[in-house]
Amino acid sequence: MELIYRSTRNANETATASEAILKGLANEGGLFVPDELPKLDMSLDELAKLDYREVAYQVMKLMFTDFTEEELRYCINSAYDDKFDTKQIAPLVHKAGAYYLELFHGSTIAFKDMALSILPYLLTTSAKKNNIKNEIVILTATSGDTGKAALAGFADVPGTRIIVFYPKNGVSPIQEKQMITQKGDNTFVVGITGNFDDAQTGVKKMFSDAEFGAYLAVNGFQFSSANSINIGRLVPQIVYYVYAYTRLVADGVIKAGNEINVVVPTGNFGNILAAYYAKQMGLPIHKFICASNDNKVLYDFFVTGKYDRNRDFILTTSPSMDILISSNLERLIYRIAGNDANKNKAMMSDLTSKGEYTITDEMKAELVDFYGNYASEKETAETIRKIYVSDGYIMDTHTAVAATVYEKYMKDTNDQTPTVIASTASPYKFTRSVMNAIDGAYDSRTDFELVDELNKLSGVKIPQAIEDIRTAPVRHTTVCDKEDMPLVVKEFLGI
Ligand SMILES: *Cc1c(COP(=O)(O)O)cnc(C)c1O
């Protein structure tokens, strides 16, 4: 049976999986969601015998029903290959009382690789299936990690171009260097004088600008998105929750059917939403523990039922979570509103006009599986240092936000359920903040000296992604105001 995707803002706008992947965003700013979440049709015990690629196939075949088996296996096998530095793709590491699901073994050393290494294949396959002749322009806003992972995925992919907007002063030095040294004739990287929300809003505006869309079409282009608003990003993220669960079964930590918790360092709400979808597909998850940094909009939301972005945007040492408008929360709102597009749309227009909306008590009751909390900058640094000292394990700042929140959750509940913490970036990507957390004296060193020091302390091999940028020349220097984003796009496309 074909799974239908529908806009969260208009019940009459539907798409097949491949159409939804191609479009990225629905009209009027809506997001595509599946009408229902299909149940896993292989038992958890059987899934525990499979490797990452096979688990990926078992999940994706249920969600991308208009792809043939051959097409899906081609996409999966092309994505999850030796671009990853371990055959396990997403290893599960038991440290300090939790299971760290290391999602950073891909080519740009952040969890975005888990989805962005397959998205180009899903997208070009979707284009072929739908007889699209236009060149596809991937328009992306990034808080640092999506940009590089999308650039790496789409560089020199025929029939595509990619434009990435990042907040000029809102990413780590290594993140910026990774992006502005990107190779590939079809790549374009732009710093904007604004924050991530400005970049994301600017990109969404271009998507919903029908006139702009028509102008592109006349010139042989069409937009798509590599942000987690694209269902082609979200579905590959369901896979690693199923995989992590089945590793715990395979290792005898749990029996098939037992519950686990997941802790997710959250920004745009894509990663944790994928865990929520995994549960709806039948994966036994007890709590979704949503970890925020000082930009704790989501924590406040889970406590009060009011989403309120009217507050200062705080730059933290976990920049990929410096977000006040968590786009994918809309998919959850739609679901807890009983899949009611009108109800959801009203709340989203409140968010645009007033910067806030409040859910009903009935909707709030649907959120019992979620627990929200946040970590301050000081707590985050302390966690990095503490777990380094106790276990010799060095984690990045985002993962440390999650580990801190897990500690708070344990204090609040004493829940002994085995818990998987999504480890979303390599510590090498946020070397300065990580090393400063361990010892303030490191701050006088250069970024690459710190890389070598981190290597000495952790004994973890320096990733190729870091070696690559030590000497790479800068290829992208464009900076623009947020108002000028459409101009920059036209210029790059030569139209
Ligand atoms: C993107 C990112 C996050 C946030 O993930 P969302 O899916 O946006 O919630 C957390 N940590 C790192 C390292 C990231 O790159």
The ligand as an SDF file (V2000), in Angstrom:
LIG
                    3D

 15 15  0  0  0  0  0  0  0  0999 V2000
   21.9730   19.6450   14.3050 C   0  0  0  0  0  0  0  0  0  0  0  0
   22.6060   19.2580   15.5740 C   0  0  0  0  0  0  0  0  0  0  0  0
   21.8550   19.0980   16.7390 C   0  0  0  0  0  0  0  0  0  0  0  0
   20.3670   19.3690   16.7890 C   0  0  0  0  0  0  0  0  0  0  0  0
   19.6350   18.4220   16.0740 O   0  0  0  0  0  0  0  0  0  0  0  0
   18.1230   18.7330   15.6270 P   0  0  0  0  0  0  0  0  0  0  0  0
   17.7270   17.5990   14.7760 O   0  0  0  0  0  0  0  0  0  0  0  0
   18.1920   20.0300   14.8690 O   0  0  0  0  0  0  0  0  0  0  0  0
   17.3300   18.8670   16.8670 O   0  0  0  0  0  0  0  0  0  0  0  0
   22.5140   18.6880   17.8900 C   0  0  0  0  0  0  0  0  0  0  0  0
   23.8430   18.4700   17.8860 N   0  0  0  0  0  0  0  0  0  0  0  0
   24.5930   18.6250   16.7830 C   0  0  0  0  0  0  0  0  0  0  0  0
   26.0500   18.3890   16.8620 C   0  0  0  0  0  0  0  0  0  0  0  0
   24.0050   19.0090   15.5840 C   0  0  0  0  0  0  0  0  0  0  0  0
   24.7550   19.1560   14.4900 O   0  0  0  0  0  0  0  0  0  0  0  0
  1  2  1  0
  2  3  1  0
  2 14  2  0
  3  4  1  0
  3 10  2  0
  4  5  1  0
  5  6  1  0
  6  7  2  0
  6  8  1  0
  6  9  1  0
 10 11  1  0
 11 12  2  0
 12 13  1  0
 12 14  1  0
 14 15  1  0
M  END
$$$$
